[in-house]
Amino acid sequence: MSHPITAHFTLEELTRSATALRLGLDNTLPAQYLRNAEKVASTLERIRSYFGGKPIRVTSCYRSKTVNAAVGGSLTSAHCAAMAADFEVIGVPHIEVCWVIPEIVPEFDQVIYEFGPTGWVHLGLAHKAPRHQQLTAVKIKGKTVYKPGILDLWKM
């Protein structure tokens, strides 16, 4: 059964985790984080609207601490409190989404252009004063490195 949070996003979508399914890990959203998930879903609705209603595919929103550890997430990841989403706007280059997030979501905490055109957009929201971090994630010698700014490092 589907539990809509907004017109286009469900609780199941925001808690789905391929890693949790593959490893048999519980990724149930604690009730204390439901408002956070609602805030993320509402923010994604604003982004969807900005891009003319193009669908958004969420690949990660809430992650239990166990799931977060299994994916190699940061110990302080906003995903663990349902305050972040990794996603793509279907048909829109990820870098373009990253460039306009400060306009669409002025209260953003973090936007990360993750791993170029074949990666995804990470959007983090803040509980308190937002940091307004804009970063580009790249792999260097197998390690993730965060460079300041939304950088088009994959130009042809």
C-alpha positions as CSV (number, residue, x, y, z in Angstrom):
1,M,0.0,0.0,0.0
2,S,1.2,3.5,-0.9
3,H,1.4,6.3,1.6
4,P,1.3,9.6,-0.2
5,I,3.2,12.4,1.4
6,T,2.7,14.9,-1.4
7,A,1.1,14.8,-4.8
8,H,4.0,13.0,-6.4
9,F,6.0,11.4,-3.5
10,T,5.2,8.5,-1.2
11,L,6.7,7.3,2.1
12,E,7.7,4.1,0.4
13,E,9.6,6.0,-2.3
14,L,11.5,8.1,0.3
15,T,12.5,5.0,2.4
16,R,13.2,2.6,-0.5
17,S,16.8,1.4,-0.5
18,A,18.3,-1.1,-2.9
19,T,21.1,-1.8,-0.4
20,A,18.6,-2.4,2.4
21,L,16.7,-4.9,0.2
22,R,19.8,-6.6,-1.0
23,L,21.3,-7.0,2.6
24,G,18.0,-7.6,4.4
25,L,18.3,-4.4,6.5
26,D,15.4,-2.5,8.1
27,N,15.0,1.0,6.7
28,T,11.7,1.9,8.3
29,L,11.3,5.6,8.9
30,P,11.0,6.4,12.7
31,A,7.9,8.5,13.4
32,Q,10.2,11.3,14.7
33,Y,11.5,11.9,11.2
34,L,8.2,11.9,9.3
35,R,8.0,15.8,9.3
36,N,11.5,15.8,7.8
37,A,10.5,13.4,5.1
38,E,7.5,15.6,4.4
39,K,9.7,18.7,4.2
40,V,12.0,16.9,1.7
41,A,9.0,15.8,-0.4
42,S,7.6,19.3,-0.5
43,T,11.0,20.6,-1.6
44,L,11.2,18.1,-4.3
45,E,7.7,19.2,-5.4
46,R,9.0,22.7,-5.9
47,I,11.9,21.4,-8.0
48,R,9.5,19.3,-10.1
49,S,7.3,22.3,-10.6
50,Y,10.2,24.5,-11.7
51,F,11.1,22.0,-14.4
52,G,7.6,21.9,-15.8
53,G,6.4,18.9,-13.9
54,K,9.1,16.6,-15.1
55,P,9.2,13.5,-13.0
56,I,11.8,13.1,-10.3
57,R,13.4,9.7,-9.5
58,V,14.5,9.5,-5.8
59,T,17.4,7.0,-5.3
60,S,17.9,7.8,-1.6
61,C,16.2,9.9,1.1
62,Y,15.9,8.3,4.5
63,R,18.7,5.8,5.5
64,S,18.8,4.1,8.8
65,K,22.2,4.2,10.5
66,T,22.8,0.6,9.5
67,V,21.9,1.3,5.8
68,N,24.0,4.4,5.8
69,A,27.0,2.5,7.1
70,A,26.4,-0.2,4.4
71,V,26.5,2.4,1.6
72,G,29.6,4.1,3.1
73,G,27.7,7.3,4.0
74,S,29.0,10.0,6.3
75,L,28.5,9.5,10.0
76,T,26.7,12.9,10.1
77,S,24.7,12.3,6.9
78,A,21.4,14.2,6.7
79,H,19.9,11.1,5.1
80,C,19.8,9.5,8.6
81,A,17.3,12.1,9.7
82,A,15.4,12.1,6.4
83,M,16.7,15.6,5.7
84,A,18.4,14.8,2.3
85,A,17.6,13.3,-1.0
86,D,19.6,11.9,-3.9
87,F,17.6,12.2,-7.1
88,E,17.4,13.1,-10.7
89,V,15.0,15.1,-12.7
90,I,14.2,13.0,-15.7
91,G,15.4,14.7,-18.9
92,V,17.3,17.5,-17.2
93,P,21.1,17.3,-16.8
94,H,22.1,17.0,-13.2
95,I,24.4,20.0,-13.3
96,E,21.5,22.2,-14.4
97,V,19.4,21.1,-11.5
98,C,22.4,21.8,-9.1
99,W,22.9,25.3,-10.7
100,V,19.2,26.4,-10.1
101,I,18.7,24.8,-6.6
102,P,19.8,28.1,-4.8
103,E,17.0,29.9,-6.7
104,I,14.3,27.2,-6.2
105,V,15.4,26.2,-2.6
106,P,17.0,29.3,-1.0
107,E,17.0,27.5,2.4
108,F,19.1,24.6,1.1
109,D,22.0,23.4,3.3
110,Q,23.9,21.4,0.7
111,V,23.7,20.7,-3.0
112,I,26.2,18.3,-4.4
113,Y,26.8,17.4,-8.0
114,E,27.7,13.8,-7.5
115,F,30.0,12.2,-10.0
116,G,29.0,14.1,-13.2
117,P,26.3,13.4,-15.8
118,T,26.0,9.7,-14.9
119,G,25.7,10.4,-11.1
120,W,22.9,12.3,-9.3
121,V,22.0,15.4,-7.4
122,H,22.3,15.4,-3.6
123,L,20.1,18.0,-1.8
124,G,20.4,18.4,2.0
125,L,18.2,20.5,4.1
126,A,19.1,22.0,7.5
127,H,17.5,21.8,10.9
128,K,19.1,25.2,11.8
129,A,20.9,27.8,9.8
130,P,21.8,26.5,6.4
131,R,25.4,26.4,5.3
132,H,24.6,26.9,1.6
133,Q,27.3,24.5,0.5
134,Q,27.7,23.9,-3.2
135,L,30.0,21.0,-4.0
136,T,31.1,18.7,-6.8
137,A,31.9,15.1,-5.8
138,V,34.6,13.3,-7.8
139,K,36.5,10.0,-7.4
140,I,40.2,10.4,-7.2
141,K,42.2,7.1,-6.7
142,G,39.0,5.4,-5.5
143,K,38.2,8.0,-2.9
144,T,35.4,10.6,-3.0
145,V,36.7,14.1,-3.0
146,Y,34.4,17.2,-2.6
147,K,35.5,20.2,-4.6
148,P,33.9,23.7,-3.8
149,G,31.3,24.9,-6.3
150,I,29.1,23.2,-8.9
151,L,31.8,22.4,-11.5
152,D,31.4,21.0,-15.0
153,L,34.5,18.8,-14.9
154,W,33.1,16.4,-17.4
155,K,32.8,18.8,-20.4
156,M,33.6,17.1,-23.7
